[in-house]
Amino acid sequence: MIRKLGSKEIAVALDGSDWPPILTIEEASDLLRLKRSTLYRHISEGRYASAVKRGKPVRFWRDRLIQEFMR
C-alpha cells in the first residue's frame, strides 16, 4: 500500500532547499528529474495546476508542483 506524503514531510524535505519558491521550466524539470518535453506534455494534459503562464514563460510554485507530482 502506498501512503501519500503529508505536508510536514514535504516541508522537512524542502527545508534548507537550494530551490527557489518559484521555478522555471528548466528548474522544475531538474527538480522532478523529468525531460523538459515530458514536463511540457504533462502541463498540456493538465497534470500540474501549479503551472502559471505569464506571457511565454511557464513558472511553477515549487511546493505545489511537488505535491501534484507526488499524487
N, C-alpha and C positions, 0 to 999 in steps of 0.2 A: 504494500500500500504506500502510495506517495503522499507525503504530507506537504502542504503548502507552507512556504516561508512566511513568517509573520513580519510585521513592520519593524519590530525590535531587532529581529535577526538581520534584516536588510540594513537597518541603521548601524548596527555594530560592524557589519561587513564594510560599510562605506565610511566609517569613522576614520578620519585621517587620510581619506582618499585623495589621490592626486588628480582625480577627475573633477572638472568644474561642474557647477549645478546645471548649466545649460550646455548641451553638447552639439557639435556639428555632426554631419553625416559620417565624416571620417572617424571622429572620436567615438560615436555611437557604435559604428561597425567594429572598431578595435575593442571597445568595452565588451560587446556581446560576442566577439570573435566570429563575426559573420562577414562575408564578402559584401561590398557596397551594393552590388547588383541584387543580392538576396535581400538586403535591408530595404532597398527601393521597392522590390516586389512585395515584400510584407506590408509596406506602407500603402501601396496601391490596393492591396487586398483588405485593408482596414484593420490590420492586427495591432497597430500602435496608435492609440488615440492621443498619445503624448506628443506625436509629431505635430509641429507647428510650422506652417509655411508662411513666411512674410516675404512676399516678392518671390525671387527664385530660390534662395537658400532654405533648407529644411533644418529646423532645430528641434532638440528634444529636451524635456525636463529629465535629468538623469534618474532620479528616484522613481518617477512614474514609468520610465522606459524599462527599468529593471523589474518592477512589479509586473508589468504587462508581459515581459519576456518570460518570467517565471510561471505565469498562468498556464 
